Amino acid sequence: MKPFLDEDFLLHNKSAVKLYHNFAKPMPIIDYHCHLSPQQIADDVRFKNITQIWLYGDHYKWRAMRTNGVDEQFCTGNASDKDKFTQWAATVPYTLRNPLYHWTHLELKRYFGVTEILNEHSADRIYEQCTALLQQPDYSVKSLLRKMNVYTVCTTDDPVDTLEYHQKLKNDGFEIPILPAFRPDNAMNVADPEKFNSYLKKLEGVTNISISSFDDFLFALQNRHDFFASMGCGVSDHGLEEIYAEDFTGSEIDSIFNKVHSGKHLNDLEQRKFKSAMLVHFAEWNWEKGWIQQYHLGALRNNNSRMLATLGPDTGWDSIGDFQQGKNLSKFLGKLDNDDRLAKTILYNLNPADNELMATMVGNFNDGSVAGKIQFGAAWWFLDQKDGMVKQINALSNMGLLSRFVGMLTDSRSFLSYPRHEYFRRILCNLFGEEIENGELPNDIPWIGKVIQDICFYNAKNYFNW
């Protein structure tokens, strides 16, 4: 029987052990999509305790705690940090076979040297040990990024963000590039006229452009797109239920904008046409600047309206959606390709039933201009676990070129999430190792090791021009 979380964790054969320890493990980390706070990095924050760095904002843990019968006061409420940690510790034993169990103990071990199992009996010791370490200078946010061998970080930023903390990081000469990513979801969300017009006021404020027409709106957004580019941004990102690809005319979009700008509600088709137009404009700007565009597809968000009203979005009330992705995705990418304006693109899929759809869709628009121009992105959100990663890797292997895959990212709000890259790398190496041992792949460790290194680091470095 193997011990839990030993050096060969998730590696079940000798070839996998060689591939991981000799090739994957030493590779730096490129985190090209995350939700880390640039302010906390710029200020080189030191968290007061393990709860603040580990449980604040982590809706994965909150969902598990709620399912375990833990009251909301210990998740997002006003309970003390110590009591919140204690409740999480008491929940951990019940997360067996959930990725949280692995992530929790990997993070405790890699950052804090904790090797005992977290539960209600060990909670006090672990809380005190980790909290004490967090007071030391080498546990500041910047030091944690250095500790995990992070090469580059891409945050997620709204067009109206000032990017002042990205500028501060540049001025301070922090050696790990912290780059913004352009996330214009709020500029497309016209379901609520009041919220949309409030957003327009913010856009006017940061651009000093008066917005009274759709052309003004586009001009202001392109101004921000240009500003982001001047700050080193080369990546855009969208979080969408599905790609929107309705037919529209310029006059239709002008009328739709005027309607919502006047405070009137749009019907479903009008909203879809507006979103379709915006996606095309954003994609064309991305192509003009040579940016990479990312589309996170398939989340059914904010299902619990009562808790949304109480806590707001991104608090753990989302699920996998069952949207029809193929036809509109093909139409959208095809339009850009026909106009020779299709930028490098990464598609992330949240419904495992669509894995093969996505893996084959990217092949439709890889035109030989650059290796892996259109990517089937890493297993995302609810699929960011062993089974989900294996299914994504297998779909991409069977229907595309896994060797050109840009690999893993954290998609996290926590500075303690970087062992997710280790988790992915171990799973990847084990898959290759099994097939070497079974005679399904040649026993060419140097070549397969190079492919592993490419997936873990070099493909992303070359793809993003970092």
Sequence and secondary structure as in RCSB ss.txt:
>XXXX:A:sequence
MKPFLDEDFLLHNKSAVKLYHNFAKPMPIIDYHCHLSPQQIADDVRFKNITQIWLYGDHYKWRAMRTNGVDEQFC
TGNASDKDKFTQWAATVPYTLRNPLYHWTHLELKRYFGVTEILNEHSADRIYEQCTALLQQPDYSVKSLLRKMNV
YTVCTTDDPVDTLEYHQKLKNDGFEIPILPAFRPDNAMNVADPEKFNSYLKKLEGVTNISISSFDDFLFALQNRH
DFFASMGCGVSDHGLEEIYAEDFTGSEIDSIFNKVHSGKHLNDLEQRKFKSAMLVHFAEWNWEKGWIQQYHLGAL
RNNNSRMLATLGPDTGWDSIGDFQQGKNLSKFLGKLDNDDRLAKTILYNLNPADNELMATMVGNFNDGSVAGKIQ
FGAAWWFLDQKDGMVKQINALSNMGLLSRFVGMLTDSRSFLSYPRHEYFRRILCNLFGEEIENGELPNDIPWIGK
VIQDICFYNAKNYFNW
>XXXX:A:secstr
   TT TTTT  SHHHHHHIIIIITTS EEE S    HHHHHTT   SSHHHHHTTT HHHHHHHHHTT  GGGT
TSSS HHHHHHHHHHHGGGGTTSHHHHHHHHHHHHHH   S  STTTHHHHHHHHHHHHTSGGGSHHHHHHHTTE
EEEE  B TT   HHHHHHHHHT SS EE  B  HHHH  SSHHHHHHHHHHHHHHHT    SHHHHHHHHHHHH
HHHHHTT  EEEEEESS       HHHHHHHHHHHHTT    HHHHHHHHHHHHHHHHHHHHHHT EEEEEE EE
    HHHHHHH SSSS  EE     HHHHHHHHHHHHHTT   EEEEEES GGGHHHHHHHHHHS  SSSTTSEE
E    GGG SHHHHHHHHHHHHHHS GGG        S TT THHHHHHHHHHHHHHHHHHHTTSS S HHHHHH
HHHIIIIIHHHHHTT 
